[in-house]
Amino acid sequence: MTQVNTERLVNHFCDLVKIDSESGNEKAVAEAIAEQLGELGFVVSKLPVPEQYTNGFNVYGRLKVNKKAASYSVLTWTQ
C-alpha cells in the first residue's frame, strides 16, 4: 500500500489556500488546479459556470492508466 506524504499534502493544501479565491473569484485557484492535474497526466476539462456565480470554472480531470484499467476522475467545484 502506498504511504501518503502528510507533510507534502499539507504544504500543497496550504499553497492552494494562499491563492486569492474568495467566493465569486475562484478563477486563479481553478487555473492552478487545472495546471497541476495536467502536469500529472490528467486530461483536463474546464467546465463553464455562469458569470453570475463566479469568474472561474469547474475542473474535471480524467486519468486513464491503460485501456483495460479503471480511470480516475477529479472534479472541483468553484461555484
WOPEQUI-V943396 format. One record per residue. RES is the residue in one small letter. SS is DSSP state (h for helix, s for strand, l for the rest). PSI is psi as a letter, one per 30 degrees, with the letter a starting at -180 (none if undefined). D_FIRST is the distance of its C-alpha to the first C-alpha in Angstrom with 1 decimal. Layout:
{{RES & SS & PSI & D_FIRST} {RES & SS & PSI & D_FIRST}}
This chain:
{{m & l & k & 0.0} {t & l & k & 3.8} {q & l & k & 6.5} {v & l & k & 9.6} {n & l & j & 12.7} {t & h & e & 15.0} {e & h & e & 18.1} {r & h & e & 17.7} {l & h & e & 17.1} {v & h & e & 20.1} {n & h & e & 22.2} {h & h & e & 21.6} {f & h & e & 22.6} {c & h & e & 25.6} {d & h & e & 26.7} {l & h & e & 26.7} {v & h & f & 28.7} {k & h & f & 31.2} {i & l & k & 32.2} {d & l & j & 35.4} {s & l & h & 34.5} {e & l & l & 36.5} {s & l & k & 37.3} {g & l & f & 39.2} {n & l & h & 38.2} {e & l & g & 34.6} {k & h & e & 35.2} {a & h & e & 34.0} {v & h & e & 30.5} {a & h & e & 30.3} {e & h & e & 31.2} {a & h & e & 28.6} {i & h & e & 25.8} {a & h & e & 27.1} {e & h & e & 27.4} {q & h & e & 23.8} {l & h & e & 22.4} {g & h & e & 24.8} {e & h & f & 23.7} {l & l & f & 20.1} {g & l & g & 21.6} {f & l & k & 22.1} {v & s & j & 25.5} {v & s & k & 27.0} {s & s & k & 29.9} {k & s & j & 32.0} {l & s & k & 33.4} {p & s & k & 36.8} {v & l & k & 37.7} {p & l & k & 41.3} {e & l & f & 42.8} {q & l & f & 44.1} {y & l & e & 40.6} {t & l & l & 39.0} {n & l & g & 39.6} {g & l & a & 36.0} {f & s & l & 34.1} {n & s & k & 31.0} {v & s & k & 28.1} {y & s & k & 26.3} {g & s & k & 23.6} {r & s & k & 22.3} {l & s & j & 19.8} {k & s & j & 20.1} {v & l & e & 17.9} {n & l & l & 20.5} {k & l & e & 23.2} {k & l & f & 21.3} {a & l & l & 18.0} {a & l & l & 17.7} {s & s & l & 18.8} {y & s & k & 17.4} {s & s & k & 20.2} {v & s & k & 21.0} {l & s & k & 24.4} {t & s & k & 26.0} {w & l & k & 29.4} {t & l & g & 32.1} {q & l & none & 34.8}}
